[in-house]
């Protein structure tokens, strides 16, 4: 009997022990895919004795569409700057309680108090990316194609050598932004004639592209199915790392075009339908501590806005000028701003024409 009791004592102890206290709740995070490491998720859950559940979106338009369709209950979301502006104007965000965010001091000053949210009333920076060109170095060298200009994405004399091996982002603001920059205009251009000029540029190049792709282009680039991709710097770094790990016989390069590019600052915000506002603040401050953003920078090359995080960032990544642009490069970068209703309707119509023609 004593042998039996001794044998089952650990089991009985487990059965009688109190269940893990998930009672603090479930934090719902609406995020870009692969934008936080599993280790960071586990660390936050252990610290807060809660669970972090994620839903994903491929671009900001998809995020807004899901919210417009009635998606509710997100505690924390990660929209880009122009979408923060949209969410503020439509009254969908809760003001942040800065007293609950003691690690806000870690954010580099140049990423605070920007025009889309003066004073950071509703948002704090999460990470950033540059929308640029990623490419198969060997293939583009073999074809004698340039890699530092939007010409290679839009000009038929170059594209005819790449037909069926090019993808562009399935995002109206990103693709029109690239076209507008190439034409010498602002990414926030509102003139109808200039926006139509950008549409015509896109339609001229479209027959040479393989796909509009905002989700799997990094994988397609890493395995060699495509040779040129319009996409985010962090995805290009991920493609480079995947190709290296797989021992591919080619290398992935990426470059910020000389004409300029879009700089996208992603942010942490709390939706007005949040069910766990206290935990939402705890997650935001956890991110601001620095180790979590350093981890995602090392994992995929996400641009880092956190001073404290830089001590943990891989020096090879930190020294890459396309992931961490210098002051001179930043002068060539533009942030997308929210359009007024008239321009949004116009761009939506032009986008439909691009997709169906």
C-alpha distance (Angstrom), angle and dihedral (degrees) to the residues before:
residue distance angle dihedral
X1 . . .
X2 3.81 . .
X3 3.79 89.3 .
X4 3.81 88.8 52.5
X5 3.79 92.7 47.7
X6 3.79 93.0 47.2
X7 3.77 91.3 48.1
X8 3.81 94.7 51.9
X9 3.79 98.8 35.0
X10 3.84 94.6 95.9
X11 3.81 90.1 49.3
X12 3.80 92.6 48.6
X13 3.79 89.6 48.7
X14 3.78 90.3 54.3
X15 3.79 92.1 47.6
X16 3.78 92.7 49.8
X17 3.81 95.6 42.4
X18 3.81 117.3 103.2
X19 3.81 115.1 -97.1
X20 3.81 117.8 -105.1
X21 3.79 108.8 -79.4
X22 3.81 101.9 -113.0
X23 3.79 84.9 149.2
X24 3.80 92.0 108.8
X25 3.77 85.5 76.1
X26 3.76 144.8 -120.3
X27 3.78 118.1 -62.1
X28 3.79 110.5 -145.1
X29 3.79 113.3 -150.6
X30 3.83 120.8 -167.9
X31 3.78 102.9 -158.2
X32 3.77 148.0 152.3
X33 3.80 112.2 -91.8
X34 3.84 116.7 -89.8
X35 3.81 92.1 8.5
X36 3.80 98.9 128.2
X37 3.80 128.4 38.0
X38 3.81 123.0 -115.5
X39 3.79 88.8 -123.2
X40 3.80 91.7 57.3
X41 3.80 90.6 49.1
X42 3.80 91.0 51.7
X43 3.79 92.3 46.7
X44 3.79 92.6 51.9
X45 3.80 92.5 46.6
X46 3.80 92.2 50.4
X47 3.78 92.5 48.0
X48 3.80 96.4 47.2
X49 3.81 98.1 31.9
X50 3.77 88.4 -130.8
X51 3.78 136.8 107.9
X52 3.80 125.6 -108.0
X53 3.79 114.1 -147.3
X54 3.80 121.4 -174.1
X55 3.77 134.5 -155.1
X56 3.78 117.6 -171.9
X57 3.79 139.9 -141.6
X58 3.82 129.4 -169.6
X59 3.81 96.9 -146.6
X60 3.78 140.2 -2.3
X61 3.80 93.5 -97.3
X62 3.81 88.7 59.6
X63 3.81 90.4 50.2
X64 3.79 92.0 52.1
X65 3.80 92.0 44.8
X66 3.81 92.0 53.6
X67 3.79 91.5 48.9
X68 3.81 91.0 47.3
X69 3.81 89.1 51.2
X70 3.80 89.7 58.7
X71 3.81 106.3 -90.3
X72 3.82 106.9 159.2
X73 3.77 140.4 166.8
X74 3.77 99.9 60.1
X75 3.78 109.9 146.3
X76 3.81 97.9 -170.5
X77 3.81 129.4 17.7
X78 3.83 132.5 -175.1
X79 3.83 107.8 -144.1
X80 3.79 125.7 164.1
X81 3.81 119.1 -108.7
X82 3.82 98.0 -93.5
X83 3.80 90.4 48.5
X84 3.81 90.2 50.8
X85 3.80 85.4 56.3
X86 3.81 90.5 51.3
X87 3.81 92.4 48.1
X88 3.81 92.1 48.9
X89 3.79 92.6 50.4
X90 3.80 91.6 49.5
X91 3.82 92.3 49.2
X92 3.81 95.8 -118.5
X93 3.82 99.9 130.9
X94 3.79 135.6 76.4
X95 3.81 118.3 -134.5
X96 3.79 112.3 -108.5
X97 3.78 121.2 -112.7
X98 3.81 100.7 -131.4
X99 3.82 91.4 -166.5
X100 3.80 86.5 69.6
X101 3.81 91.8 52.8
X102 3.81 106.6 66.1
X103 3.82 92.0 157.1
X104 3.80 93.5 60.2
X105 3.82 85.0 100.2
X106 3.83 87.8 74.0
X107 3.81 93.5 70.0
X108 3.80 114.5 103.1
X109 3.84 107.1 -108.9
X110 3.81 94.2 -126.0
X111 3.80 89.8 66.8
X112 3.81 95.7 52.5
X113 3.81 133.1 82.7
X114 3.81 94.8 20.0
X115 3.79 125.4 166.8
X116 3.80 97.2 -99.3
X117 3.85 91.4 61.2
X118 3.83 112.6 11.9
X119 3.79 110.8 -154.4
X120 3.82 91.2 9.6
X121 3.77 90.5 -97.5
X122 3.80 93.4 159.2
X123 3.80 106.8 15.6
X124 3.78 145.8 40.8
X125 3.82 124.8 -164.0
X126 3.80 118.6 -93.4
X127 3.84 105.8 175.8
X128 3.78 138.8 -50.5
X129 3.78 142.8 -132.6
X130 3.79 137.9 -165.7
X131 3.81 118.2 -134.2
X132 3.77 104.5 -131.7
X133 3.81 145.9 135.1
X134 3.79 122.8 -67.2
X135 3.78 119.4 -170.9
X136 3.77 149.7 169.1
X137 3.80 100.8 -100.1
X138 3.79 96.4 -153.9
X139 3.81 95.5 47.2
X140 3.79 95.9 48.0
X141 3.81 91.3 45.6
X142 3.81 89.8 49.9
X143 3.81 90.4 51.2
X144 3.83 92.3 44.8
X145 3.80 91.6 -125.1
X146 3.81 125.5 156.4
X147 3.78 118.5 -114.4
X148 3.81 101.5 -170.6
X149 3.80 101.7 66.0
X150 3.81 139.7 63.6
X151 3.81 86.6 -127.9
X152 3.79 89.9 86.6
X153 3.82 89.6 59.3
X154 3.81 98.0 44.0
X155 3.81 110.5 25.5
X156 3.84 117.2 88.5
X157 3.83 92.6 -149.1
X158 3.81 87.4 67.5
X159 3.79 99.0 30.3
X160 3.81 94.0 56.9
X161 3.81 86.5 71.0
X162 3.81 91.0 51.4
X163 3.80 102.5 39.2
X164 3.79 111.0 154.7
X165 3.80 92.2 7.8
X166 3.81 99.4 84.5
X167 3.81 131.2 85.3
X168 3.79 130.3 -172.5
X169 3.77 129.5 -163.0
X170 3.79 115.5 -86.6
X171 3.80 90.0 -131.2
X172 3.78 124.7 108.2
X173 3.81 96.8 -149.7
X174 3.80 93.3 45.6
X175 3.80 96.8 47.1
X176 3.79 95.4 40.5
X177 3.80 87.3 44.8
X178 3.80 91.8 56.8
X179 3.80 91.0 47.2
X180 3.81 92.7 48.2
X181 3.80 92.2 49.3
X182 3.80 90.6 50.1
X183 3.81 89.6 51.1
X184 3.80 90.1 51.7
X185 3.80 96.9 -107.0
X186 3.80 134.3 120.6
X187 3.80 119.0 -89.6
X188 3.80 84.7 -126.6
X189 3.81 94.4 55.3
X190 3.82 113.1 151.8
X191 3.80 101.2 179.6
X192 3.79 108.1 115.7
X193 3.80 95.0 -144.5
X194 3.81 92.0 53.4
X195 3.80 92.8 46.3
X196 3.80 89.0 51.6
X197 3.79 89.0 49.5
X198 3.82 87.8 55.6
X199 3.81 89.5 49.1
X200 3.81 90.7 53.6
X201 3.81 91.1 49.2
X202 3.81 89.8 52.4
X203 3.80 93.4 46.4
X204 3.80 91.0 50.4
X205 3.81 90.8 54.9
X206 3.81 98.0 37.8
X207 3.85 97.6 86.2
X208 3.80 89.4 62.7
X209 3.82 95.8 51.1
X210 3.79 122.2 92.6
X211 3.79 96.8 -149.7
X212 3.77 151.5 -24.2
X213 3.80 98.8 -109.7
X214 3.79 130.0 171.2
X215 3.80 98.7 159.0
X216 3.82 115.8 42.2
X217 3.81 105.4 22.3
X218 3.83 93.1 105.8
X219 3.80 90.2 57.3
X220 3.81 91.8 44.9
X221 3.79 89.9 51.5
X222 3.80 93.0 46.5
X223 3.81 94.1 52.8
X224 3.81 94.0 44.3
X225 3.81 99.7 -111.3
X226 3.80 90.7 123.0
X227 3.78 128.9 31.2
X228 3.81 102.0 -162.6
X229 3.80 129.6 33.8
X230 3.78 135.4 -179.1
X231 3.79 105.0 -144.6
X232 3.77 152.6 108.0
X233 3.79 123.5 -45.6
X234 3.80 93.2 -126.3
X235 3.82 90.8 53.9
X236 3.80 90.2 50.3
X237 3.80 90.7 52.0
X238 3.80 88.6 50.0
X239 3.83 90.3 50.9
X240 3.82 89.9 50.0
X241 3.80 91.8 51.0
X242 3.82 93.2 46.0
X243 3.80 92.3 50.2
X244 3.82 90.5 50.3
X245 3.79 93.6 48.4
X246 3.81 91.2 48.7
X247 3.80 91.3 51.1
X248 3.81 94.0 -122.9
X249 3.78 117.5 -177.9
X250 3.78 90.6 -126.0
X251 3.78 136.7 58.0
X252 3.80 131.0 -129.7
X253 3.78 116.6 -129.9
X254 3.78 129.6 -178.7
X255 3.78 132.5 -166.7
X256 3.78 139.2 -175.1
X257 3.84 104.4 -124.9
X258 3.79 115.6 -114.2
X259 3.83 91.3 -123.8
X260 3.81 89.9 62.7
X261 3.78 136.7 -100.5
X262 3.79 145.0 -136.7
X263 3.79 118.4 -80.4
X264 3.81 111.3 -156.3
X265 3.79 119.8 -162.0
X266 3.80 111.2 -164.4
X267 3.78 118.3 -155.3
X268 3.77 143.8 -164.1
X269 3.82 115.2 -119.1
X270 3.80 136.3 165.2
X271 3.80 117.2 -126.9
X272 3.78 118.1 -133.3
X273 3.84 89.8 -120.3
X274 3.82 92.2 57.6
X275 3.80 112.4 139.6
X276 3.81 96.2 -164.1
X277 3.79 108.4 42.2
X278 3.80 94.4 161.2
X279 3.81 92.2 52.3
X280 3.79 90.0 44.7
X281 3.81 89.2 58.8
X282 3.80 90.2 46.2
X283 3.80 90.3 53.8
X284 3.80 92.3 48.7
X285 3.80 92.0 50.0
X286 3.81 90.1 46.0
X287 3.80 87.9 56.7
X288 3.79 91.8 47.4
X289 3.81 91.8 56.3
X290 3.79 88.8 79.3
X291 3.80 111.5 -125.6
X292 3.82 94.8 89.6
X293 3.83 95.4 52.0
X294 3.82 89.8 44.3
X295 3.81 88.7 54.1
X296 3.81 94.1 52.7
X297 3.81 90.8 45.2
X298 3.80 89.8 54.3
X299 3.80 91.7 43.7
X300 3.82 100.2 49.3
X301 3.81 108.6 -1.3
X302 3.81 96.7 -104.3
X303 3.79 111.4 174.0
X304 3.78 111.0 -103.1
X305 3.81 124.0 -136.3
X306 3.80 95.8 177.4
X307 3.82 121.2 99.0
X308 3.79 94.0 -162.4
X309 3.80 91.0 51.8
X310 3.79 95.9 59.0
X311 3.83 93.4 78.6
X312 3.83 88.3 67.4
X313 3.83 98.5 42.1
X314 3.80 118.2 109.1
X315 3.84 106.7 -104.5
X316 3.83 91.5 -135.6
X317 3.80 89.7 59.0
X318 3.81 95.0 41.1
X319 3.82 90.3 54.0
X320 3.82 95.2 51.3
X321 3.84 106.4 107.2
X322 3.82 92.9 -155.2
X323 3.82 90.6 57.3
X324 3.81 96.2 35.9
X325 3.83 105.0 27.5
X326 3.79 117.5 -155.4
X327 3.81 122.7 -128.4
X328 3.80 92.3 -90.8
X329 3.80 92.9 53.0
X330 3.80 92.1 46.3
X331 3.81 88.2 61.9
X332 3.82 87.9 65.2
X333 3.81 94.2 49.8
X334 3.80 125.4 92.4
X335 3.79 132.3 -163.5
X336 3.78 120.0 -137.5
X337 3.80 113.0 -120.0
X338 3.78 128.8 -157.5
X339 3.81 114.3 -88.2
X340 3.79 123.8 -134.9
X341 3.79 117.8 -110.4
X342 3.81 95.1 -96.3
X343 3.80 93.7 52.4
X344 3.81 92.1 44.2
X345 3.80 90.0 55.2
X346 3.80 90.8 47.7
X347 3.80 93.1 49.0
X348 3.80 91.7 46.2
X349 3.80 89.4 54.7
X350 3.80 92.7 47.5
X351 3.80 90.1 48.0
X352 3.79 91.9 53.5
X353 3.79 88.7 51.5
X354 3.81 90.3 51.3
X355 3.80 92.4 51.0
X356 3.81 98.7 45.3
X357 3.82 101.2 38.9
